Amino acid sequence: MQVDVYAGVAMADEKPTNSGRPVSALKVVWSVSIVLAATAIGAHYGWDNHGFVGALALGFVGFVGGCFLSSPSLLLQLLS
C-alpha cells in the first residue's frame, strides 16, 4: 500500500467505505450547526445590546468561536 503525504496528513490510496460516509456527513452537519449557532447567538446578543454594528462584530466573534468549538482538536493544537 502506498501512502501519500498531502498538507501534513497521511492519506492511503483506498476509497472511502460506505460505513465512513455517514460519519463524515455527521461531522459536517455538526460543524456547520455549531458555527451557525455560535454566529447567531453572537449576532443576537450584539443586536440587543449594541445595535447593528454590535451584531456584525459579535456575530464575527461568534463565528470564530464556533470554528474553535466545532473542532476541539484545532483548539488543542493551538494551546500546545
C-alpha positions in Angstrom: 0.0 0.0 0.0 1.4 3.4 -1.0 0.9 6.3 1.4 0.9 9.9 0.1 1.5 12.9 2.3 -0.5 15.9 1.4 -0.6 19.0 3.6 0.8 17.1 6.6 -1.9 14.4 6.5 -1.1 10.9 5.6 -3.7 9.5 3.1 -3.9 5.9 2.0 -4.7 5.0 -1.6 -8.0 3.5 -0.6 -11.5 4.5 -1.5 -13.8 5.5 1.4 -16.1 2.8 2.6 -19.8 3.0 2.9 -19.5 2.9 6.7 -17.3 6.0 6.8 -19.7 8.2 4.8 -22.4 8.7 7.4 -19.7 9.5 10.0 -18.2 12.1 7.6 -21.7 13.6 6.9 -22.4 13.7 10.7 -19.1 15.6 11.2 -20.0 18.2 8.5 -23.5 18.6 10.0 -22.1 19.0 13.5 -19.5 21.6 12.4 -22.0 23.7 10.4 -24.6 23.6 13.1 -22.1 24.7 15.8 -20.7 27.5 13.7 -24.1 28.7 12.7 -25.5 28.6 16.3 -22.5 30.5 17.7 -22.7 33.1 15.0 -26.5 33.5 15.6 -26.1 33.8 19.3 -23.3 36.4 18.9 -25.3 38.4 16.4 -28.5 38.3 18.6 -26.6 39.5 21.7 -24.9 42.2 19.7 -28.1 43.4 18.2 -29.9 43.5 21.5 -27.1 45.4 23.3 -25.2 47.4 20.7 -27.3 47.7 17.6 -26.3 46.9 14.0 -22.5 47.4 14.5 -22.6 45.2 17.6 -24.5 42.5 15.7 -21.8 42.5 13.0 -18.9 42.5 15.5 -20.3 39.9 17.9 -21.5 37.8 15.0 -18.0 37.6 13.7 -16.7 36.8 17.2 -19.3 34.0 17.4 -18.2 32.7 14.0 -14.6 32.5 15.1 -15.6 30.9 18.5 -17.8 28.5 16.7 -15.0 27.4 14.4 -12.9 26.6 17.5 -15.9 24.8 19.2 -16.7 22.7 16.1 -13.2 21.3 16.0 -11.8 20.7 19.5 -8.6 19.2 18.1 -7.8 22.6 16.5 -8.1 24.3 19.8 -5.9 21.8 21.5 -3.2 22.2 18.8 -3.2 26.0 19.3 -2.9 25.6 23.1 0.1 23.2 22.9 
